[in-house]
Amino acid sequence: MSSATVLQNYINGEWCESSATTYLDVTNPATAEILAKVPIGIAADVEQAAKAAATAFGIWRRTPPGERVQYLFKLKALLEENFEDLATTITQECGKTLAESKGELQRAIENVEVACGIPILMQGYNSEDIAKGIDEILIRQPVGVAAVIAPFNFPGMIPFWFMPYAIACGNTYIIKPSEKVPLTMQKVMQLLAQTGLPKGVVNLVNGAKEVVDAILDHPAIRAISFVGSTPVARYVYSRATANGKRAQCQGGAKNPVIVLPDADMAMTTRIVADSAFGCAGQRCLAASLAVTVGEARQTFTAAIAEAASTRVVGYGLDQGVQMGPVITDESQARIEQLIQQGIAEGATPLVDGRQTKITDYPKGYFIRPTLLENIEPTSTIAQTEVFGPVLGLIHLDTVDDAIAFVNSGQYGNMACLFTSSGAAARKFRYEAEVGNLGINIGVAAPMAFFPFSGWKESFFGDLHGQGHHAVEFFTQTKVVVERWFQDWSRQF
């Protein structure tokens, strides 16, 4: 191996070496610089983490909620004190712009804030005298050991959709970051250690598929959270539930935005461009298809082509850059192949971002914004999640046609409508079959006190991350029916 830093696991309150014998380079996608080496862990690492978490659970679940959240208050303060360093790390390993990294980290902090309300959020309820002298109570208790299998595209945010709620509810936790972007969570664990959180309450295991399978199979791990592609989400959900675990698995997306003729075109263009090309299109709420209705076609097409062709692409730490690289050279090749396939199927490349070279960063994995017109609704490019800065244009005649197109897709993560018509907006809100819906919004990302929804092939499970859904997911209900005879309870 080279002299690059070899990352460690964090188990039972201590940094420790993995049992792995193989390692991957952690690469800056803008410069191709090797930042560190991450161990491709094995099942023994998961066994060690699960044992530590299971041991810690016995004491942690008996810690009052008001005391548990004190560690989260400390973590919030530490995240804010180290905000710039964490955001820089996200950009270095993930590629997004510094402004995008800061926005991501702010969302992480917001979830910590919401989870601090657990003393109220996990309260149960009761009814007196369901029959004479008999009372009934519902209480929430923690599930046990839980784990997150996190993706590469939001290394600082997505673990926080789950982890703060899990530990605030009295569970213990295992984080498996993406092997492509493990550095941010290394720093978060260092901050968690500074809070004085008891040993074993939160653990970190690096690795790839063997570690994932070990998490899904381990009998001590009772709940699984996952975010990634639909095929892997389906696999994780199926294997986890077959092993008797509860699971929430966020899958892929192909998010359409509808533009009506009465939309504010200048505002709509800015918002759609940010949605489609922000984070280099590598997010599950990126706009990937723009559906123009009626007379909106000509005006919007010209405006979005201008926005795509003038977007500044480069290293996310450089001033003025509006879009960074994609995550790996394999992703770059896959996206460019899908663009070519779309053209072969009849799409017209109004703006073609392939073969991009940035002068100061010739080894970076860059693709400029790409705009494909005349996409057939049934074509491969219209139905495949590209996960890159590619926006397809489809034209339909009516809003009914547009909503029908939205509902015909296999995914149901997000759809947005741009209009000045309240009637059209209400119709869309009522009829669109998606979990996250935007009206004159390009990225309908729920705040931390709302669940991050998703329908159809975009989500497997019942309860989502964030807010009340997270509290329900990380607790199990117990209903108590009790009677105390008069001479026992000294009734009067």
C-alpha positions as CSV (number, residue, x, y, z in Angstrom):
1,M,0.0,0.0,0.0
2,S,1.0,3.6,-0.4
3,S,1.6,6.0,2.5
4,A,-2.0,7.3,2.4
5,T,-3.7,7.2,5.8
6,V,-5.5,3.9,6.4
7,L,-8.9,4.5,8.0
8,Q,-10.0,2.6,11.1
9,N,-13.3,1.4,12.5
10,Y,-14.8,2.9,15.6
11,I,-16.1,0.2,17.9
12,N,-17.0,0.3,21.6
13,G,-15.7,3.8,22.0
14,E,-12.3,3.1,20.5
15,W,-10.6,3.4,17.1
16,C,-9.4,0.0,16.0
17,E,-8.0,-1.7,12.9
18,S,-10.3,-3.7,10.6
19,S,-9.7,-7.4,10.1
20,A,-9.7,-6.6,6.3
21,T,-6.8,-7.6,4.0
22,T,-8.0,-5.5,1.1
23,Y,-8.3,-1.7,0.8
24,L,-9.7,0.8,-1.6
25,D,-8.4,4.3,-2.5
26,V,-10.6,7.2,-1.3
27,T,-10.2,9.6,-4.2
28,N,-10.9,13.3,-4.7
29,P,-13.1,13.2,-7.8
30,A,-12.0,16.6,-9.0
31,T,-8.3,16.1,-8.8
32,A,-8.0,12.2,-8.7
33,E,-5.7,12.7,-5.6
34,I,-5.8,9.8,-3.2
35,L,-7.1,11.1,0.2
36,A,-6.9,7.9,2.2
37,K,-7.3,4.1,2.0
38,V,-10.4,2.5,3.4
39,P,-10.5,-1.2,4.5
40,I,-13.0,-3.5,2.8
41,G,-14.1,-5.0,6.1
42,I,-15.3,-8.5,6.7
43,A,-18.0,-10.1,8.8
44,A,-15.8,-10.3,11.9
45,D,-15.8,-6.4,12.0
46,V,-19.6,-6.4,12.1
47,E,-19.6,-9.1,14.8
48,Q,-17.4,-6.9,16.9
49,A,-19.5,-3.8,16.4
50,A,-22.8,-5.7,17.0
51,K,-21.5,-7.2,20.2
52,A,-20.5,-3.8,21.5
53,A,-23.8,-2.2,20.5
54,A,-25.8,-5.1,22.1
55,T,-23.9,-4.8,25.3
56,A,-24.3,-1.0,25.5
57,F,-28.0,-1.3,24.8
58,G,-28.8,-2.7,28.2
59,I,-27.6,0.4,30.0
60,W,-28.4,3.0,27.3
61,R,-32.1,2.1,27.0
62,R,-32.4,2.7,30.8
63,T,-30.9,6.1,30.5
64,P,-33.7,8.6,30.7
65,P,-34.6,10.4,27.4
66,G,-33.8,13.7,28.9
67,E,-30.3,12.6,29.6
68,R,-29.8,10.9,26.2
69,V,-30.5,14.0,24.3
70,Q,-27.9,15.9,26.2
71,Y,-25.3,14.2,24.1
72,L,-27.1,15.4,21.0
73,F,-27.1,19.0,22.2
74,K,-23.3,18.6,22.6
75,L,-23.0,17.1,19.2
76,K,-25.0,19.9,17.6
77,A,-22.6,22.4,19.1
78,L,-19.6,20.5,17.9
79,L,-21.0,20.1,14.4
80,E,-21.4,23.9,14.3
81,E,-18.0,24.6,15.7
82,N,-16.4,22.3,13.0
83,F,-18.8,23.3,10.2
84,E,-16.2,24.6,7.8
85,D,-13.9,21.7,8.2
86,L,-16.7,19.1,7.7
87,A,-18.1,20.9,4.7
88,T,-14.6,21.0,3.1
89,T,-14.2,17.3,3.7
90,I,-17.5,16.6,2.0
91,T,-16.4,18.5,-1.1
92,Q,-13.0,16.9,-1.1
93,E,-14.3,13.3,-1.1
94,C,-17.7,13.8,-2.8
95,G,-17.0,16.5,-5.3
96,K,-19.9,18.9,-4.8
97,T,-19.5,22.6,-4.4
98,L,-18.6,24.0,-1.0
99,A,-22.0,25.8,-0.8
100,E,-23.7,22.4,-1.5
101,S,-21.7,20.8,1.2
102,K,-22.6,23.5,3.7
103,G,-26.3,23.0,2.8
104,E,-26.0,19.3,3.3
105,L,-24.4,19.7,6.7
106,Q,-27.0,22.2,7.8
107,R,-29.7,19.6,7.1
108,A,-27.7,17.1,9.2
109,I,-27.7,19.6,12.1
110,E,-31.5,20.2,11.7
111,N,-32.1,16.5,12.3
112,V,-30.1,16.5,15.5
113,E,-32.2,19.5,16.6
114,V,-35.4,17.6,15.9
115,A,-34.2,14.5,17.6
116,C,-33.5,16.5,20.8
117,G,-37.3,16.7,21.2
118,I,-37.5,12.9,21.8
119,P,-38.8,13.3,25.4
120,I,-42.0,14.6,23.8
121,L,-41.8,12.8,20.4
122,M,-41.7,9.3,21.8
123,Q,-44.5,9.8,24.3
124,G,-47.3,7.2,24.3
125,Y,-50.9,7.7,25.3
126,N,-53.4,6.3,27.7
127,S,-57.1,5.8,28.4
128,E,-58.6,5.6,31.9
129,D,-61.5,3.3,32.7
130,I,-61.7,1.3,29.5
131,A,-63.8,-0.8,31.8
132,K,-64.6,-0.1,35.4
133,G,-61.3,0.2,37.3
134,I,-59.2,-0.8,34.3
135,D,-56.8,1.5,32.5
136,E,-54.9,1.0,29.2
137,I,-51.5,2.6,28.3
138,L,-49.4,2.6,25.2
139,I,-45.7,3.1,25.7
140,R,-42.8,3.2,23.2
141,Q,-39.6,1.3,23.8
142,P,-36.5,1.1,21.8
143,V,-36.0,-1.7,19.2
144,G,-32.4,-2.6,20.1
145,V,-29.4,-2.4,17.8
146,A,-30.0,-0.6,14.5
147,A,-27.8,0.2,11.5
148,V,-27.5,2.5,8.5
149,I,-26.0,1.5,5.2
150,A,-25.3,5.0,3.7
151,P,-24.7,6.1,0.1
152,F,-21.9,8.2,-1.4
153,N,-23.9,11.3,-2.5
154,F,-24.6,12.9,0.9
155,P,-21.9,11.6,3.3
156,G,-22.7,14.2,5.9
157,M,-26.5,14.3,5.8
158,I,-28.1,10.9,5.2
159,P,-26.7,9.1,8.3
160,F,-28.4,11.9,10.3
161,W,-31.8,11.1,8.8
162,F,-31.6,8.1,11.2
163,M,-28.8,8.0,13.8
164,P,-29.9,10.9,16.1
165,Y,-33.5,9.5,16.3
166,A,-32.3,6.0,16.9
167,I,-30.0,6.8,19.8
168,A,-32.4,9.4,21.3
169,C,-35.1,6.7,21.4
170,G,-32.7,4.5,23.4
171,N,-31.3,2.3,20.6
172,T,-27.6,1.7,19.9
173,Y,-26.3,2.1,16.4
174,I,-23.9,1.0,13.7
175,I,-22.9,3.2,10.8
176,K,-21.6,1.7,7.5
177,P,-20.6,4.7,5.3
178,S,-20.1,4.3,1.6
179,E,-16.6,3.1,0.9
180,K,-16.3,5.8,-1.7
181,V,-16.7,8.6,0.9
182,P,-15.8,7.4,4.4
183,L,-13.9,10.5,5.6
184,T,-16.8,12.7,6.7
185,M,-18.1,10.0,9.1
186,Q,-14.6,9.5,10.5
187,K,-14.7,13.1,11.6
188,V,-18.3,12.9,12.8
189,M,-17.3,10.0,15.0
190,Q,-14.4,12.0,16.4
191,L,-16.9,14.6,17.4
192,L,-19.3,12.1,18.9
193,A,-16.5,10.8,21.1
194,Q,-16.0,14.3,22.4
195,T,-19.6,14.4,23.7
196,G,-18.8,11.7,26.2
197,L,-21.4,9.3,24.6
198,P,-21.1,6.0,26.4
199,K,-19.0,3.3,24.7
200,G,-20.8,1.1,22.2
201,V,-23.8,3.4,21.7
202,V,-22.6,4.4,18.2
203,N,-20.1,2.4,16.2
204,L,-18.6,2.7,12.7
205,V,-17.6,-0.2,10.4
206,N,-16.0,0.4,7.0
207,G,-16.5,-2.0,4.2
208,A,-18.5,-3.1,1.1
209,K,-20.8,-6.0,0.3
210,E,-19.5,-8.5,2.8
211,V,-20.1,-6.0,5.6
212,V,-23.5,-5.1,4.3
213,D,-24.5,-8.8,4.2
214,A,-23.2,-9.4,7.7
215,I,-25.3,-6.4,8.9
216,L,-28.4,-7.8,7.2
217,D,-27.8,-11.3,8.7
218,H,-26.7,-10.5,12.2
219,P,-29.3,-11.6,14.7
220,A,-28.5,-8.8,17.2
221,I,-29.2,-6.1,14.6
222,R,-33.0,-5.4,14.6
223,A,-33.5,-2.5,12.3
224,I,-31.9,-1.4,9.0
225,S,-32.0,1.9,7.2
226,F,-30.7,2.1,3.6
227,V,-30.4,4.8,0.9
228,G,-29.2,3.9,-2.6
229,S,-30.3,2.5,-6.0
230,T,-33.5,0.6,-6.4
231,P,-32.0,-2.8,-7.2
232,V,-29.8,-2.6,-4.1
233,A,-32.7,-1.2,-2.0
234,R,-34.8,-4.2,-3.0
235,Y,-32.0,-6.6,-2.1
236,V,-31.4,-5.0,1.3
237,Y,-35.1,-4.9,2.1
238,S,-35.7,-8.5,1.0
239,R,-32.8,-9.9,2.9
240,A,-33.3,-7.8,6.0
241,T,-37.0,-8.6,6.3
242,A,-36.4,-12.3,5.6
243,N,-34.2,-12.2,8.7
244,G,-37.1,-10.7,10.7
245,K,-35.7,-7.2,10.8
246,R,-37.7,-4.0,10.2
247,A,-36.3,-2.1,7.2
248,Q,-36.7,1.3,5.5
249,C,-34.9,1.3,2.1
250,Q,-34.9,4.4,-0.1
251,G,-34.3,3.5,-3.7
252,G,-33.8,5.4,-7.0
253,A,-35.7,8.0,-8.9
254,K,-36.5,9.5,-12.2
255,N,-38.0,12.8,-11.2
256,P,-40.2,14.8,-13.7
257,V,-40.9,18.5,-13.4
258,I,-43.9,19.9,-15.3
259,V,-43.7,23.4,-16.8
260,L,-47.0,25.1,-17.7
261,P,-47.3,28.1,-20.0
262,D,-48.3,30.4,-17.1
263,A,-45.2,29.6,-15.1
264,D,-42.7,32.4,-14.3
265,M,-40.2,31.3,-16.9
266,A,-37.2,33.2,-15.5
267,M,-37.7,31.8,-12.0
268,T,-38.6,28.3,-13.3
269,T,-35.4,28.1,-15.4
270,R,-33.2,29.0,-12.5
271,I,-34.9,26.5,-10.2
272,V,-35.0,23.6,-12.6
273,A,-31.3,24.2,-13.6
274,D,-30.3,24.1,-9.9
275,S,-32.4,20.9,-9.4
276,A,-31.1,19.1,-12.5
277,F,-27.4,20.1,-12.3
278,G,-26.9,20.8,-8.6
279,C,-24.7,18.1,-6.9
280,A,-23.9,17.1,-10.5
281,G,-27.3,15.5,-10.7
282,Q,-26.2,12.9,-8.1
283,R,-29.1,13.1,-5.8
284,C,-32.4,11.2,-5.5
285,L,-34.4,14.5,-5.8
286,A,-32.6,15.8,-8.9
287,A,-34.9,16.8,-11.8
288,S,-34.2,14.5,-14.6
289,L,-37.1,15.1,-17.0
290,A,-38.7,18.5,-17.8
291,V,-42.2,18.1,-19.3
292,T,-43.3,21.3,-21.1
293,V,-47.0,21.7,-21.7
294,G,-48.4,23.6,-24.6
295,E,-46.8,27.0,-25.3
296,A,-44.2,26.5,-22.6
297,R,-42.0,24.5,-24.9
298,Q,-40.3,27.2,-26.9
299,T,-39.6,29.7,-24.1
300,F,-38.5,27.1,-21.5
301,T,-36.3,25.2,-24.0
302,A,-34.3,28.2,-25.0
303,A,-33.9,29.4,-21.4
304,I,-32.8,26.1,-20.0
305,A,-30.4,25.5,-22.8
306,E,-28.7,28.8,-22.0
307,A,-28.6,27.9,-18.3
308,A,-27.1,24.5,-19.0
309,S,-24.4,25.8,-21.4
310,T,-23.2,28.6,-19.1
311,R,-23.1,26.8,-15.8
312,V,-19.5,27.0,-14.4
313,V,-18.0,23.5,-13.8
314,G,-14.9,22.8,-11.8
315,Y,-13.5,22.0,-8.4
316,G,-16.0,22.6,-5.7
317,L,-13.6,24.5,-3.4
318,D,-12.8,27.1,-6.1
319,Q,-14.6,30.4,-6.1
320,G,-17.4,30.8,-8.5
321,V,-17.8,27.1,-9.4
322,Q,-21.5,26.1,-9.7
323,M,-21.1,22.3,-10.4
324,G,-18.4,19.8,-9.5
325,P,-17.5,16.4,-10.9
326,V,-19.3,13.0,-10.7
327,I,-18.0,10.6,-8.1
328,T,-15.8,8.2,-10.1
329,D,-14.5,7.6,-13.6
330,E,-16.8,4.6,-13.8
331,S,-19.8,6.9,-13.1
332,Q,-18.5,9.3,-15.7
333,A,-18.3,6.5,-18.3
334,R,-21.8,5.2,-17.4
335,I,-23.4,8.6,-17.7
336,E,-21.7,9.3,-21.0
337,Q,-22.9,5.9,-22.4
338,L,-26.5,6.7,-21.4
339,I,-26.3,10.0,-23.1
340,Q,-25.1,8.3,-26.3
341,Q,-27.9,5.7,-25.9
342,G,-30.4,8.5,-25.7
343,I,-29.1,10.1,-28.8
344,A,-29.2,6.7,-30.6
345,E,-32.8,6.4,-29.6
346,G,-33.7,9.7,-31.3
347,A,-33.0,12.4,-28.7
348,T,-31.4,15.7,-29.9
349,P,-28.4,16.9,-27.8
350,L,-29.1,20.6,-27.4
351,V,-26.2,20.8,-24.9
352,D,-23.7,18.0,-24.8
353,G,-21.5,17.8,-21.7
354,R,-19.4,14.8,-22.6
355,Q,-15.6,14.7,-22.9
356,T,-15.3,17.6,-20.6
357,K,-11.8,18.6,-19.5
358,I,-11.2,21.3,-16.9
359,T,-7.8,23.0,-17.5
360,D,-6.5,23.0,-13.9
361,Y,-7.9,19.5,-13.1
362,P,-7.3,17.3,-16.2
363,K,-7.7,14.1,-14.2
364,G,-11.1,15.0,-12.7
365,Y,-14.3,13.1,-13.5
366,F,-16.2,16.0,-15.1
367,I,-19.3,16.1,-17.2
368,R,-20.8,19.4,-18.1
369,P,-24.6,19.9,-17.9
370,T,-26.3,18.0,-20.8
371,L,-29.7,18.7,-22.3
372,L,-31.5,16.2,-24.5
373,E,-34.6,17.2,-26.5
374,N,-37.3,15.2,-28.2
375,I,-37.0,12.3,-25.8
376,E,-39.6,9.6,-26.4
377,P,-41.5,8.9,-23.1
378,T,-40.9,5.1,-23.5
379,S,-37.2,5.3,-24.4
380,T,-34.5,4.0,-22.1
381,I,-33.1,7.5,-21.3
382,A,-36.7,8.5,-20.2
383,Q,-37.0,5.6,-17.8
384,T,-33.4,5.1,-16.5
385,E,-32.0,6.9,-13.5
386,V,-28.9,8.5,-14.9
387,F,-27.6,10.0,-11.6
388,G,-25.7,12.7,-13.4
389,P,-26.1,16.2,-14.8
390,V,-28.5,15.2,-17.6
391,L,-31.9,16.7,-18.2
392,G,-34.3,15.3,-20.8
393,L,-37.0,17.4,-22.4
394,I,-40.5,16.0,-23.2
395,H,-43.4,17.9,-24.7
396,L,-47.0,17.1,-24.0
397,D,-50.2,18.9,-24.9
398,T,-52.2,19.1,-21.6
399,V,-51.7,19.0,-17.9
400,D,-53.7,15.8,-17.8
401,D,-51.2,14.2,-20.2
402,A,-48.3,15.4,-18.1
403,I,-49.8,14.0,-14.9
404,A,-50.5,10.7,-16.6
405,F,-46.8,10.6,-17.7
406,V,-45.7,11.3,-14.1
407,N,-47.8,8.4,-12.9
408,S,-46.7,6.0,-15.6
409,G,-43.2,5.7,-14.3
410,Q,-41.9,3.0,-12.1
411,Y,-40.5,5.4,-9.6
412,G,-42.4,7.7,-7.2
413,N,-39.8,9.8,-5.4
414,M,-40.5,13.3,-6.5
415,A,-42.4,15.4,-9.1
416,C,-42.8,19.2,-9.3
417,L,-45.1,21.6,-11.1
418,F,-44.3,25.1,-12.2
419,T,-47.4,27.3,-12.6
420,S,-49.3,30.4,-11.4
421,S,-52.6,28.5,-11.4
422,G,-53.9,27.4,-8.0
423,A,-56.4,25.0,-9.7
424,A,-53.6,23.3,-11.7
425,A,-51.5,23.1,-8.5
426,R,-54.2,21.5,-6.5
427,K,-55.0,19.0,-9.3
428,F,-51.4,18.0,-9.5
429,R,-51.0,17.7,-5.7
430,Y,-54.1,15.5,-5.5
431,E,-53.3,13.2,-8.5
432,A,-49.5,12.9,-8.8
433,E,-48.4,9.5,-7.5
434,V,-45.1,10.5,-5.7
435,G,-44.0,10.8,-2.2
436,N,-42.3,14.2,-2.3
437,L,-44.1,16.9,-4.4
438,G,-43.1,20.4,-5.2
439,I,-45.2,23.4,-6.4
440,N,-42.8,26.0,-7.9
441,I,-40.0,24.1,-6.0
442,G,-37.3,22.2,-7.8
443,V,-36.0,20.0,-5.0
444,A,-38.9,19.0,-2.7
445,A,-36.7,17.9,0.1
446,P,-38.7,17.6,3.4
447,M,-37.5,19.5,6.4
448,A,-36.2,17.4,9.3
449,F,-39.5,17.5,11.1
450,F,-41.2,15.8,8.1
451,P,-40.5,12.3,6.8
452,F,-38.5,11.9,3.6
453,S,-41.2,10.2,1.6
454,G,-41.1,8.0,-1.5
455,W,-43.5,5.8,-3.3
456,K,-43.5,2.8,-5.7
457,E,-40.0,1.6,-6.7
458,S,-38.4,4.5,-4.9
459,F,-39.1,3.1,-1.4
460,F,-39.3,-0.3,0.3
461,G,-40.9,-0.3,3.7
462,D,-43.5,1.6,5.6
463,L,-41.8,4.2,7.7
464,H,-39.4,6.7,6.3
465,G,-36.4,8.6,7.8
466,Q,-36.7,11.9,9.8
467,G,-39.4,13.3,12.1
468,H,-42.2,11.2,13.5
469,H,-41.6,8.4,11.1
470,A,-38.1,7.9,12.4
471,V,-39.4,7.8,16.0
472,E,-42.0,5.2,15.1
473,F,-39.4,3.2,13.2
474,F,-36.9,3.1,16.0
475,T,-39.4,2.3,18.7
476,Q,-41.8,-0.6,19.3
477,T,-45.2,-0.1,21.0
478,K,-46.2,-1.9,24.1
479,V,-49.9,-1.8,25.2
480,V,-50.5,-2.3,28.9
481,V,-53.9,-3.1,30.3
482,E,-54.0,-2.9,34.1
483,R,-56.4,-3.2,37.0
484,W,-55.7,-2.6,40.7
485,F,-58.3,-3.9,43.1
486,Q,-59.6,-1.5,45.7
487,D,-57.7,-2.9,48.6
488,W,-54.5,-2.8,46.5
489,S,-54.7,0.8,45.3
490,R,-56.5,2.3,48.3
491,Q,-59.2,3.7,46.0
492,F,-61.5,6.3,47.6
